Amino acid sequence: MKELPQSVLFCCDHNSVRSPMAEGIMKKFYGTGTYVQSAGVKTDMEIDGFSIAVCQEIGVELSRHRSRSFDEMERWGDDLSSFDLVVALSPTSRHQALELTRFFHIDVEYWPIMDPTGQGESRAAKLDSYRQTRDQIIRHLTERWGDPTQT
């Protein structure tokens, strides 16, 4: 297990499912000692309702999350070079993160997290897929930084 970084950026394709889940869960598990944000390659979607539901089951609030892209982050004043770690949760976001950080000394990690969108026919089956994604994120977080320090 490694020491928590001062800042981490989670990224995925749309910033509507995986990266907001990772952002919210990390904040819940490890508190405010680490600055945590998330972004997508694109922002053509709002936060996914199933993501909100499965995170709410573990006490993580995502309903106020507003999706944003790498470009929007920069326009709104977030400097990518200020992050200690970028965690890409999809192949597309990994490629984009490596491209954007090639001029900065920033660690980029790739955590291959399942995209639950489009999985399952019924509401129950969809929720199960989203829970699997949530649990993959939790597993990666705790393998990387240990048991949650916050309750």
C-alpha positions as CSV (number, residue, x, y, z in Angstrom):
1,M,0.0,0.0,0.0
2,K,1.1,3.5,-0.8
3,E,0.8,6.8,1.0
4,L,-2.2,8.9,-0.1
5,P,-1.3,11.5,-2.7
6,Q,-2.0,15.2,-2.1
7,S,-4.2,15.2,-5.2
8,V,-5.8,12.7,-7.5
9,L,-7.8,12.9,-10.7
10,F,-10.0,10.0,-11.8
11,C,-11.0,9.9,-15.4
12,C,-13.2,7.9,-17.7
13,D,-15.1,8.4,-21.0
14,H,-18.0,10.6,-20.0
15,N,-17.5,11.5,-16.3
16,S,-21.0,10.1,-15.7
17,V,-20.4,6.6,-14.2
18,R,-17.0,5.3,-13.2
19,S,-15.0,8.4,-12.5
20,P,-17.6,10.1,-10.3
21,M,-18.1,6.9,-8.4
22,A,-14.4,6.7,-7.8
23,E,-14.2,10.4,-6.8
24,G,-17.1,10.0,-4.3
25,I,-16.0,6.7,-2.8
26,M,-12.4,8.0,-2.3
27,K,-13.7,11.1,-0.6
28,K,-15.9,9.0,1.7
29,F,-13.1,6.5,2.5
30,Y,-10.1,8.7,3.0
31,G,-11.5,12.1,3.9
32,T,-10.4,15.6,2.9
33,G,-6.7,15.2,3.2
34,T,-6.4,14.5,-0.5
35,Y,-7.9,16.8,-3.2
36,V,-10.0,14.5,-5.4
37,Q,-11.6,15.4,-8.7
38,S,-12.9,13.5,-11.8
39,A,-13.2,14.2,-15.5
40,G,-14.1,12.6,-18.7
41,V,-12.8,12.7,-22.2
42,K,-16.2,14.1,-23.2
43,T,-19.1,15.5,-21.2
44,D,-22.1,14.6,-23.3
45,M,-23.9,12.9,-20.5
46,E,-25.1,13.8,-17.0
47,I,-24.4,11.6,-13.9
48,D,-26.0,8.2,-14.3
49,G,-29.0,7.4,-12.1
50,F,-27.8,3.9,-11.4
51,S,-24.4,5.2,-10.3
52,I,-26.2,7.5,-7.9
53,A,-28.3,4.6,-6.6
54,V,-25.5,2.1,-5.9
55,C,-23.3,4.7,-4.3
56,Q,-26.1,5.8,-2.1
57,E,-26.3,2.2,-0.8
58,I,-22.8,2.8,0.8
59,G,-23.4,6.3,1.9
60,V,-21.8,8.1,-1.0
61,E,-23.8,11.1,-2.4
62,L,-23.4,11.6,-6.2
63,S,-26.7,13.4,-7.1
64,R,-25.1,16.9,-7.2
65,H,-22.2,15.8,-9.4
66,R,-21.8,17.7,-12.6
67,S,-20.0,16.0,-15.4
68,R,-17.0,17.8,-16.9
69,S,-14.3,17.1,-19.4
70,F,-10.5,17.6,-19.4
71,D,-11.1,20.7,-21.5
72,E,-13.7,22.1,-19.2
73,M,-11.4,21.5,-16.2
74,E,-8.7,23.6,-17.8
75,R,-11.2,26.4,-18.8
76,W,-12.5,26.4,-15.2
77,G,-9.0,26.9,-13.8
78,D,-8.0,23.3,-12.8
79,D,-4.4,22.8,-13.9
80,L,-3.8,19.2,-14.8
81,S,-0.1,19.6,-13.9
82,S,-1.2,20.2,-10.3
83,F,-2.4,16.7,-9.8
84,D,0.0,14.1,-8.3
85,L,-1.8,11.2,-9.8
86,V,-4.2,10.6,-12.6
87,V,-6.2,7.3,-12.5
88,A,-7.7,6.3,-15.8
89,L,-10.6,3.9,-15.6
90,S,-11.1,3.3,-19.3
91,P,-8.8,2.7,-22.3
92,T,-9.9,6.0,-23.9
93,S,-9.3,8.0,-20.8
94,R,-5.9,6.4,-20.3
95,H,-4.8,7.4,-23.8
96,Q,-6.1,11.0,-23.2
97,A,-4.5,11.2,-19.8
98,L,-1.1,10.1,-21.1
99,E,-1.4,12.6,-24.0
100,L,-2.3,15.5,-21.7
101,T,0.4,14.7,-19.1
102,R,3.3,13.9,-21.4
103,F,4.8,17.3,-20.7
104,F,4.4,17.1,-16.9
105,H,5.8,14.8,-14.3
106,I,2.5,13.2,-13.3
107,D,1.9,9.6,-12.5
108,V,-0.8,8.0,-14.6
109,E,-2.3,4.6,-13.5
110,Y,-4.7,2.5,-15.4
111,W,-7.4,0.6,-13.5
112,P,-9.5,-1.4,-15.9
113,I,-12.9,-0.9,-14.5
114,M,-15.9,-2.5,-16.2
115,D,-18.4,-0.1,-17.9
116,P,-21.8,-1.2,-16.6
117,T,-23.8,0.8,-19.1
118,G,-25.8,-1.3,-21.4
119,Q,-25.5,-4.4,-19.2
120,G,-28.6,-6.2,-17.9
121,E,-32.1,-6.2,-19.2
122,S,-34.1,-5.6,-15.9
123,R,-33.6,-2.9,-13.3
124,A,-32.3,-5.5,-10.9
125,A,-29.8,-6.8,-13.4
126,K,-28.6,-3.3,-14.2
127,L,-28.1,-2.5,-10.6
128,D,-26.1,-5.7,-10.1
129,S,-23.8,-4.5,-13.0
130,Y,-23.3,-1.1,-11.4
131,R,-22.6,-2.7,-8.0
132,Q,-19.9,-4.8,-9.7
133,T,-18.3,-1.7,-11.0
134,R,-18.6,0.1,-7.6
135,D,-17.0,-2.9,-5.9
136,Q,-14.2,-3.1,-8.5
137,I,-13.4,0.6,-7.6
138,I,-13.5,-0.2,-3.9
139,R,-11.2,-3.1,-4.4
140,H,-8.7,-1.0,-6.3
141,L,-8.8,1.8,-3.7
142,T,-8.3,-0.4,-0.8
143,E,-5.5,-2.4,-2.5
144,R,-3.8,0.9,-3.3
145,W,-4.3,2.9,-0.1
146,G,-5.6,0.4,2.5
147,D,-8.7,0.2,4.6
148,P,-10.9,3.4,4.7
149,T,-9.7,5.9,7.3
150,Q,-13.2,7.5,7.5
151,T,-16.5,6.0,8.4
